[in-house]
Structures are given as structure tokens and as C-alpha cells.
Amino acid sequence: MSLIKNPKSDDAILKFSSLALTDIKGTWQYLSEQGEEIAKKLIRAITEKCEFLSRNPKVGRERNDLLVNLRLFPFKNYNIFYFPIENGVEIYRVLHSSRDIIQVFDDVIDDTK
């Protein structure tokens, strides 16, 4: 898990799960085929939105139906799933909106059995 101190607020903490980092890396790889600048711009925008969430952890919609305490914040064509934590958030997944979210989370539950 990566820990990033948010430069805009000394109190806000932004963490990324290994799954979220894999999601972001996959997005980068896919978009960079269309152009590195396109990929850079979107990843920067997603990161900035994650920083916003770290300062405003309650803005996302609760998705307890998927995982307890999970929240969802849609951004562009992506869904940012995160958990509020003390003084910030942990970004759990960053998935394209075309993905079957129920199946993705069912797979997570299946992997823990």
C-alpha cells in the first residue's frame, strides 16, 4: 500500500491499495497506446480527484452492498472506490465505468474464501 501525504492539507491522508495501483497502471498502459499525453492528463486528473476525496471523504455514495464502509465516487468514465479512514481515504479500486462492478467485487469475495 502506498502512502502519500497530501500537499494541500497537512491533515489529509491519501492511501492507494495494491489493487488501485494496478488499476491505475493498467489505465496508463491502455491510454498511452493512444498517446502518452492523453494518459498523463487522465492519470493526473484521477489523482487530483483522489486528493479531493482525501479532504472530503464523505462525498462519495455508500456502497455497503459491495463491501462494508466502501464508497463510490464517479469521475469521468471511471469509478473511484474508496474507504474513509482517519484523516483521509484509502483508494481501493479505480475501474472504468464499463466494467461489471458486481462481478469485480464478487471475484474479490471469491478470492478471500
C-alpha positions in Angstrom: 0.0 0.0 0.0 1.4 3.4 -0.9 1.0 6.3 1.5 1.0 9.8 0.1 0.8 12.9 2.3 -1.5 15.4 0.6 0.4 18.6 -0.1 -2.7 20.7 0.0 -3.7 19.7 3.6 -1.3 18.6 6.3 -4.1 16.6 7.9 -5.4 14.7 4.8 -4.0 11.2 4.1 -4.3 9.5 0.8 -3.5 5.8 0.5 -3.8 3.5 -2.5 -4.3 -0.2 -2.2 -2.3 -2.5 -4.4 -5.4 -3.2 -6.5 -5.9 0.5 -7.1 -2.3 1.0 -8.1 -2.7 -2.0 -10.5 -5.9 -0.4 -11.9 -4.2 3.0 -12.5 -1.1 1.3 -14.1 -3.5 -0.6 -16.4 -5.3 2.6 -17.4 -1.9 4.3 -18.1 -0.8 1.4 -20.3 -4.0 1.3 -22.2 -4.3 5.1 -22.8 -0.6 5.5 -23.5 -1.1 3.5 -26.7 -3.3 6.4 -27.8 -0.7 8.9 -26.7 1.4 9.5 -23.6 0.0 13.0 -23.1 -3.6 11.6 -23.0 -2.6 9.1 -20.4 -0.7 11.6 -18.3 -3.6 14.1 -18.4 -6.2 11.5 -17.2 -4.0 10.0 -14.5 -3.2 13.4 -13.2 -7.0 14.2 -13.1 -7.8 11.0 -11.3 -5.0 11.7 -8.8 -6.3 15.2 -8.2 -9.8 13.8 -7.6 -8.4 11.3 -5.1 -6.7 14.2 -3.3 -10.1 15.9 -3.2 -11.7 12.8 -1.7 -8.9 12.6 0.9 -10.1 16.1 2.1 -13.8 15.3 1.7 -14.2 11.6 2.4 -18.0 11.6 2.9 -18.8 13.0 -0.6 -19.0 9.6 -2.3 -22.1 7.4 -2.3 -22.1 4.5 0.2 -21.8 1.0 -1.4 -22.1 -1.2 1.6 -23.8 -3.7 -0.7 -20.3 -4.4 -2.2 -18.1 -4.1 0.9 -18.8 -2.6 4.3 -17.8 1.1 4.6 -17.0 1.3 0.8 -17.8 4.5 -1.0 -18.0 5.3 -4.7 -17.2 8.5 -6.5 -17.8 8.5 -10.3 -15.3 10.6 -12.2 -15.3 11.0 -16.0 -15.6 7.4 -17.3 -14.2 5.9 -14.1 -15.5 4.8 -10.7 -13.3 5.5 -7.7 -14.0 3.1 -4.9 -12.5 4.1 -1.5 -12.7 3.6 2.2 -12.8 6.6 4.5 -10.0 6.3 7.1 -8.9 8.6 9.9 -7.9 11.9 8.4 -8.3 10.8 4.8 -9.1 7.9 2.4 -7.8 4.6 1.1 -8.4 4.3 -2.6 -9.5 0.7 -3.1 -10.2 0.4 -6.8 -10.2 2.7 -9.9 -12.4 1.0 -12.5 -13.6 2.0 -15.9 -17.4 2.5 -15.8 -17.9 -0.1 -18.5 -16.7 -2.8 -16.1 -19.2 -5.1 -14.4 -18.8 -3.8 -10.9 -20.8 -6.6 -9.3 -18.7 -9.2 -11.0 -15.4 -7.5 -10.0 -16.5 -7.4 -6.3 -17.9 -11.0 -6.4 -14.4 -12.0 -7.6 -12.8 -10.3 -4.7 -15.1 -12.1 -2.3 -14.4 -15.4 -4.1 -10.7 -14.8 -3.7 -11.0 -14.5 0.0 -12.7 -17.8 0.5 
